[in-house]
Amino acid sequence: MEVTVGTAALALALLLLPLLYERCGSFRFFCKMGFYNGWILLLALLAIPLCALRGRDVENMKIIRGLMQHVKRLYGIRMEVRGAQHFPPRQPYVVVSNHQSSLDLLGMMEVLPDRCVPIAKRELLYMGAVGVVCWLGGIIFIDRKRTHDAISVMAEAAHTMLSQDVRVWVFPEGTRNHSGSMLPFKRGAFHLAVQAQVPVVPIVISSYQHFYSKRERRFTAGHCVIQVLPPLPTRGLGPADVPALTERVRAAMLDAFEGLSAELRPPAASDHRSDQHGPTATSDHQSDPRSDHQSDRRSDHQSDPRSDRGSDHQSDQHGPTAASDHQSDPRSDPWSDPRSDQHGPTAAQSERRCRAVPQSDPQRPPVPHGGTPQ
């Protein structure tokens, strides 16, 4: 049986792919993201006949959510939901959440309340099977480039929320944000909440930086926390109150996001950063004793005897000598730093120098430094 060049090349490629997947992080990242998008497309094809039985209905979001539940397990991502008790029971409301990447779909399906539909850009409607499923699930589409149409869609969404008991999920940043923080919020979601006089429920999805980074081409297993914050009421507010409401919600979400990011950050990263900023206490105590001994010997041998005599003679005139310091109670300074011996003579060295200097005659005038008696 003859083996063609194409068959041999294909066999070689199949043998090299596992090795390339293990050794090359960028290749592994693109493989995982390609499988993620392809798997979502396959799930959409499976969901179309199931959702078509009801037609366009908000209840179809339960089917979509059920089909998406296992995807996080394929990638080893552990989802943790906190504060689910903050969802208002049996009442319409507007959910606002931060937007980091396409992985937000996993977090949304993990915590999505009943009868809740997202507001998405109109371009999603034309993405083949995914667009069909989104339409069957009752997702609200807006054209962000046409402001007048977006306002009319929001007004219709407010009417639908109140008449059909529907919750709405909005990403107020307007686009994906990979910077590890939050972009300024657009005010459409808050105008919607104020117009319908329904609460705003902030939801914060923790940073993916410790297991996912599009810039670094990194995608590993990890832990994600979804924090539901207490709702903020809008009853009695008007259009003039929307800017303040927007900033208030963003500040609360940003504080929660930074807290979750600090909680989930690997401890090794923080320890490594602390090592780069300065020496630790251990490095101070582990200094080389030979260098200390050599520095003491150099300071003893290289000191100028004339300068010692002059400095000792001046110290007699202006203050106590080192000998008097040596005779003081050693218990008076129990926290003295032994490293201070490296920066000046020890008490024993000062005492030896004091004994070497002849006592001055009180009847003779003082001898100037470096000169002879008059």
Secondary structure, DSSP 8 states (H G I E B T S, - for coil): ----HHHHHHHHHHHHHHHHHHH-HHHHHHHHHHHHHHHHHHHHHHHHHHHHTT-S-TTHHHHHHHHHTTHHHHTTEEEEEE-GGGS-TTS--EEEE---STTHHHHHHHH--TTEEEEEEGGGGGSTHHHHHHHHTT-EEE-TT-HHHHHHHHHHHHHHHHHHT-EEEE-TT-S---SSS-----SHHHHHHHHHT--EEEEEE---TTTEETTTTEE--EEEEEEE---B--TT--GGGHHHHHHHHHHHHHHHHHHHHHHHS-HHHHHHHHHHHS--HHHHHT--HHHHHHHHHHHHHSS-HHHHHHHHHHHHHHS--HHHHHTS-GGG-TT--GGGGGSS--HHHHHHHHHHS----TTS----TTS---
